[in-house]
């Protein structure tokens, strides 16, 4: 089992920045990749960004490219999401997730076995 705990959410204004953190504990040695997803009220959970744990390869949803940056600290078992130039449409609950195998669908939530409890990000206009 892998436990994930997010932090760093909050209420900001459009154009502001925010950094989310996710700490992993438990059987972290089995982690292949981690990702951030988000879910707005009445909408499906959507992929935001992901990173492979060993190589650090990153990938992003088109909606956040150039504004969001994912990074990881292997020594601390932490993943970060730096969000710049936030927009009201970024408002959602943000979830950290982990998967322990390769997948042909890295942007789908299904391959991710472990999830955090989520942290709310609200961007006012």
C-alpha positions in Angstrom: 0.0 0.0 0.0 1.0 3.6 -0.7 -0.5 6.5 1.2 -0.6 9.9 -0.4 -1.3 13.2 1.4 -1.7 16.5 -0.5 -1.3 20.0 0.9 -1.0 23.5 -0.3 -4.5 24.3 -1.7 -6.3 27.5 -1.1 -8.1 30.6 -2.4 -6.2 32.8 -4.8 -6.9 35.4 -7.4 -6.5 35.0 -11.2 -2.9 35.4 -12.2 -1.6 34.2 -8.9 0.6 31.2 -8.2 0.2 28.2 -5.9 2.3 25.2 -5.1 0.7 21.9 -4.1 2.7 19.2 -2.4 2.1 15.4 -2.1 4.0 13.2 0.3 4.0 9.4 -0.3 4.5 6.8 2.4 4.3 3.0 2.6 5.5 0.8 -0.3 6.9 3.7 -2.3 9.6 1.6 -3.8 7.0 0.1 -6.1 5.9 3.5 -7.6 6.4 3.8 -11.3 4.8 7.2 -11.8 2.8 9.8 -10.1 0.3 12.3 -11.3 -2.0 15.1 -10.5 -5.7 15.1 -11.4 -8.4 17.5 -10.7 -12.2 17.5 -10.4 -14.5 20.5 -10.6 -18.1 20.3 -9.4 -20.3 18.4 -11.8 -17.3 17.4 -14.0 -15.3 14.2 -14.4 -11.9 13.8 -12.9 -9.3 15.0 -15.4 -5.6 14.5 -15.8 -3.4 17.5 -15.1 0.2 16.3 -15.2 2.3 13.2 -14.5 5.9 12.3 -13.8 7.8 9.0 -13.9 9.4 8.3 -10.6 12.8 7.0 -11.8 13.5 9.0 -15.0 11.5 12.1 -14.1 9.8 12.2 -17.5 6.9 14.7 -17.4 3.8 15.1 -19.4 1.0 17.6 -19.2 -2.6 18.3 -20.2 -2.8 20.9 -23.0 -4.8 23.2 -20.7 -1.9 23.6 -18.3 1.1 23.4 -20.5 3.4 26.4 -19.9 1.7 27.3 -16.6 2.0 24.2 -14.4 5.2 22.3 -13.6 5.4 19.0 -11.9 8.5 17.9 -10.0 9.6 15.2 -7.5 12.0 14.8 -4.7 12.9 11.2 -4.6 14.8 11.4 -1.3 11.7 12.9 0.4 9.1 10.9 -1.5 7.4 14.1 -2.5 5.8 15.4 -5.7 5.1 19.0 -6.3 2.8 20.9 -8.6 3.8 24.5 -9.2 0.8 26.4 -10.7 1.4 29.8 -12.2 -0.9 32.2 -13.9 -3.9 30.5 -12.4 -7.3 31.0 -14.0 -10.8 30.6 -12.7 -11.2 27.5 -14.8 -8.4 25.9 -12.7 -10.8 25.8 -9.7 -11.1 22.2 -8.6 -10.2 19.6 -6.0 -6.7 18.5 -6.9 -5.7 14.9 -6.3 -2.3 13.3 -6.1 -2.2 9.7 -7.5 0.4 7.0 -8.0 0.6 3.9 -10.2 3.0 1.0 -10.0 3.2 0.0 -13.6 3.5 1.3 -17.1 0.4 2.1 -19.0 -0.7 3.1 -22.5 -3.1 5.5 -20.9 -1.1 7.7 -18.5 -3.7 10.4 -18.7 -6.5 8.1 -17.6 -7.3 7.8 -13.8 -7.9 4.1 -14.1 -4.3 2.9 -14.0 -3.6 4.9 -10.9 -4.0 2.6 -7.9 -3.4 5.0 -5.0 -5.1 8.4 -4.4 -4.8 11.2 -1.9 -7.8 12.8 -0.2 -7.6 15.9 -2.4 -6.9 19.6 -1.8 -9.2 22.4 -2.9 -7.9 25.1 -5.2 -10.2 28.1 -5.8 -9.3 30.8 -8.2 -11.4 34.0 -8.1 -11.7 36.3 -11.1 
